[in-house]
């Protein structure tokens, strides 16, 4: 079951990477267009800054799932790493459960924002439904949920062989049990 879920998470991760690449490229092009029209032609356009903001939010939300998957989010583990391995795993699972609860709220509220409030609003410069700007919020929350579940399952498996759940993915270092 865990390997099936890991394969699913890998597919989601690949799609996220491509979506990030496309969004970041679109944002860069919009910024270059804005700079060209503003400073070279001295005739600024109104849509590139708005489009760049929307794509920046999309990149941030999409990449957050990847950061969760690869253990790249900020975390303070100096005290937790001094605990016995079972306690480390328990703290890891408990904090991930709290993160899942928060992400479930973000997913639910982001869904309402994108699909109930977004269609009734238009972006000022782009004149498109704000749904397209808001959809990054529930999508990013979903991606983070997928990867929080993945790292939690893998942490339990790794704890059984003596690896710390706080070790970075791909690390094979074992954490020493504290004496006492």
C-alpha positions in Angstrom: 0.0 0.0 0.0 2.8 2.4 0.9 4.6 1.8 -2.4 1.4 2.4 -4.3 0.9 5.7 -2.5 4.6 6.6 -3.0 4.1 6.0 -6.8 1.0 8.3 -6.7 3.0 10.9 -4.8 5.8 10.7 -7.4 3.4 11.3 -10.2 1.9 14.3 -8.4 5.4 15.5 -7.7 6.4 15.4 -11.4 3.2 17.2 -12.4 3.9 19.8 -9.7 7.4 20.4 -11.0 6.2 20.9 -14.5 3.4 23.2 -13.4 6.0 25.2 -11.4 8.3 25.4 -14.4 5.5 26.6 -16.6 4.2 29.1 -14.1 7.7 30.5 -13.3 8.4 30.8 -17.0 5.1 32.7 -17.6 5.9 35.0 -14.7 9.3 35.7 -16.0 8.0 36.5 -19.5 5.3 38.8 -18.0 7.9 40.7 -16.0 10.2 41.0 -19.0 7.3 42.3 -21.1 6.5 44.8 -18.4 10.1 46.0 -18.2 10.3 46.4 -21.9 7.1 48.3 -22.3 7.7 50.5 -19.3 11.4 51.4 -19.7 12.2 50.9 -23.3 9.0 52.0 -25.0 7.9 54.3 -22.2 4.3 52.9 -22.6 3.5 50.6 -19.6 0.9 47.9 -19.9 -1.5 47.2 -17.0 -1.8 43.4 -17.2 1.8 42.1 -16.7 2.2 43.1 -13.0 -1.2 41.5 -12.1 -0.4 38.4 -14.1 3.0 38.1 -12.4 1.4 38.4 -9.0 -1.0 35.6 -9.8 1.6 33.3 -11.2 3.9 34.1 -8.2 1.2 32.8 -5.9 0.7 29.8 -8.1 4.4 28.9 -8.0 4.5 29.4 -4.2 1.6 27.1 -3.6 2.7 24.4 -6.1 6.3 24.4 -4.9 5.2 24.2 -1.2 4.1 20.6 -1.8 7.5 19.8 -3.3 9.2 21.4 -0.3 7.1 19.2 2.0 8.1 16.1 0.1 11.8 16.8 0.2 11.9 18.1 3.7 12.8 21.6 2.7 10.3 23.5 4.9 11.6 25.4 7.9 11.6 23.3 11.0 13.4 23.5 14.4 14.4 20.0 15.4 17.3 20.6 17.9 15.2 19.5 20.9 13.3 16.8 19.2 16.4 15.1 17.8 17.5 14.5 21.4 14.5 12.4 22.2 14.4 8.6 21.8 13.5 7.4 18.3 9.9 6.4 19.3 9.3 9.9 20.8 10.8 11.5 17.6 8.4 9.5 15.5 5.4 10.4 17.8 6.2 14.1 17.7 6.7 13.9 13.9 3.3 12.2 13.3 1.6 14.5 15.8 2.9 17.7 14.1 2.1 16.3 10.7 -1.4 15.6 11.9 -1.8 19.2 13.0 -0.4 20.3 9.6 -3.0 18.1 7.9 -5.7 19.7 9.9 -4.6 23.2 9.0 -4.2 22.2 5.3 -7.7 20.6 5.3 -9.1 24.0 6.4 -7.0 25.8 3.7 -8.3 23.3 1.1 -11.9 23.7 2.2 -11.8 27.5 2.4 -9.7 27.8 -0.7 -12.2 25.7 -2.6 -15.0 27.9 -1.5 -13.0 31.0 -2.5 -12.0 29.7 -5.9 -15.3 28.1 -7.0 -18.0 30.1 -5.2 -16.6 33.6 -4.8 -14.0 33.7 -7.6 -16.4 33.3 -10.6 -18.3 36.4 -9.5 -15.2 38.6 -9.5 -13.0 39.8 -12.4 -9.3 40.6 -12.2 -9.0 44.3 -12.8 -6.4 44.3 -15.6 -6.7 40.9 -17.0 -10.5 40.8 -17.0 -10.6 37.1 -16.3 -12.5 35.3 -13.5 -10.6 35.5 -10.2 -11.3 31.8 -10.0 -8.1 31.4 -12.0 -6.1 33.3 -9.5 -7.7 31.7 -6.4 -7.5 28.1 -7.7 -3.8 27.9 -6.7 -4.8 27.9 -3.0 -6.8 24.7 -2.8 -4.6 23.0 -5.4 -1.5 23.9 -3.3 -3.2 22.7 -0.2 -4.1 19.4 -1.9 -0.5 18.9 -3.1 0.8 19.6 0.4 -1.7 17.1 1.9 -0.5 14.4 -0.5 3.1 14.9 0.5 2.5 15.3 4.2 0.8 11.9 4.1 3.6 10.4 2.1 6.4 11.7 4.4 4.4 10.5 7.5 4.0 7.0 6.1 7.7 6.9 5.2 8.6 8.2 8.6 6.8 5.3 10.3 8.5 2.8 8.0 11.9 4.4 8.5 11.5 4.5 12.3 11.1 0.7 12.3 14.7 0.4 10.9 16.1 3.0 13.2 16.1 6.1 11.0 14.9 9.4 12.4 11.8 10.8 10.8 13.6 14.1 10.7 16.4 12.8 8.5 16.2 14.3 5.1 14.9 12.1 2.4 17.6 9.9 0.9 19.7 10.1 4.1 20.8 6.8 5.6 22.2 8.2 8.8 20.9 6.6 12.0 20.2 8.8 15.0 21.8 7.6 18.2 19.4 6.8 21.0 20.1 9.1 24.0 21.6 7.5 27.0 19.6 7.2 30.1 
